[in-house]
Amino acid sequence: MIEKAHSPLGPSSAERWLNCTASVRATEGVAESPSRYAAEGTVAHAIAEESFATGTPPQMFLGQVRQCDGFDIEVDKEMVEGVHFFLDHMNDLPVGEDFNESRVSYEHYVSGGFGTMDRARVAGDTVYIRDLKYGKGVQVFATDNAQLKLYALGWYLTYGWLYDGIKKFNLGVVQPRLDHVDEWSISLDDLLKWAEYVALKAIQTETEDAVFVAGDHCRFCRIRSTCTTRAEAVFNTVLEDFGTIDNAIEQTKTLTRSQNMTNEQVAKALYGLPQIRAWCKDLEAHAMAQVQHNQGFVYAGAALNL
């Protein structure tokens, strides 16, 4: 299966590079580790694209096995039902002209900025843009969604000149495996105002003003396992503001069994649990990868022979 091209300042990574501008340079040349979950999503998108383009019912793909990122992905009943869910949602939208897996560019605001949106439909003065999310691990919402807004901006700059009177964009996320659909609208005027902010952020990614900022957007960053800014943010969630991860680790050595966390500290730790769990999982995966590649590193002052 041919993988679509991706921009370093693309819509799918927009939440990351708009918040953590330094991550763009930091991830240059760093390959993303393939996963079965991502491969399943790619295949589901391909089935949805082909089904719409050819008029072939999704169930006709049932049982097919497609290779993606080194994985053999079977089009099973759940995937067929998920694609049906997405196509049924599209059929419920107002009748109009469709765009299917169309590449859009917002080069006017962001150098090298482009992406491929799943579906769009023009009906009257409104453009309906929909993004299929096949995963079921994280629920995604449409309100102020940077990825969807960049698709909208790209559509307007690429195809808007073909239509008169476009005033609004209705943006939506469709997650079949969570039975979740979320919609949000933004006017063309507000979208173009936001685009000016995007342009400034894009420029910042190339300057010394670029900064590392940890947050939910770290989830899909290619250096998420080893980023010190993310690690320090996780430690600070539980251990207060120690300044650096080294200080946090050093000060935890002074804790004794007689010391108890306050209720405020417990509440703060619980609030940060999702971020902490995600960081620990990524760190463990990184360590296992080092083992597999026969790399060594130092932990707690003792060299591990990996």
C-alpha positions, 0 to 999 in steps of 0.5 A: 500500500502506497503511503501518502506524502506528509508535510513537516507542518501538516494538519495531522501534526498541527496540535504538536507544532503549533504548541511545541514549535521546537519539535519540528527541527527536533524530529527532522530525520527521526523515523516514526516507529510503525504500529499495527494500530496506525496500519489498521487506520491506513487500511480503513481509510483506503477502504473508505476511499475506494468504496466511495470512488467506485461505488463498491459496498464496504462488505465487498472488501471483507476478508481481504488482507492488505500489507501496510507498514510491514503488517498484514491487515485483514479487512474484518467485520469491525472495519467494514462496519466502521467504514459503513458508519463513516459513509452513512454519516456522509450520506446524511449531510446536505447534498452537494459536490464531494471531494474524496481524499483530496490533497490541499495546500495552505502554502500561502500561510505556511511554507511547505504546508499541505495535507490530504483530507478524508472527505469534504462536501460543498453545499450552498455557502457551507463546506463540510469537512470530515475526518475519519478516526478509526482508532478507539483509544482517544476520543477526538473532538471538532471544536477548535481542532487545528487539524480540521481547521488546516484542512478547511484553510487548505480547501479554501486556498486550493479550491475556494476560487471555484465557488462563489459565496462560501461563508462557513466551514462545518468541521467534523470528526467521525470515530466509528469504533467509539460511536462518536461524531462531533461537529463544529462550525467556523466562519470563513472570516474567523478561519482566515484570522486564525491563519495569520496566527498559524503563519506566525507559528510556522515562522517560529519553527524555523527560528531561535524563538522556537520552544519546547512545550509539553502537553497532550500533543506529545502523544504522537511526537517522534521523540516523545520517549526521550524528550526531556521537556516532556519528562520534566513535565511528568515529574513536575506533575507529581513532584512540584517544580524542581526545574529539571528532571535531574533535580526531580530525581535527586530530590526524590532520593531524600524521601522516607517512608514516614513522609506522606503526600498531602491531599493536594499532592495526591489530587495533582498526581491523579490529575496527571495520571493519563500523561504519566501512564503515556510517558511510562509506556513510551519510555518502556517501549524506547528501552525495549527498542534499545535492548533489541538493538543491543544498545547500552545506557545507565540507570540509577548509577549502574550500567546495564549490559543490554 
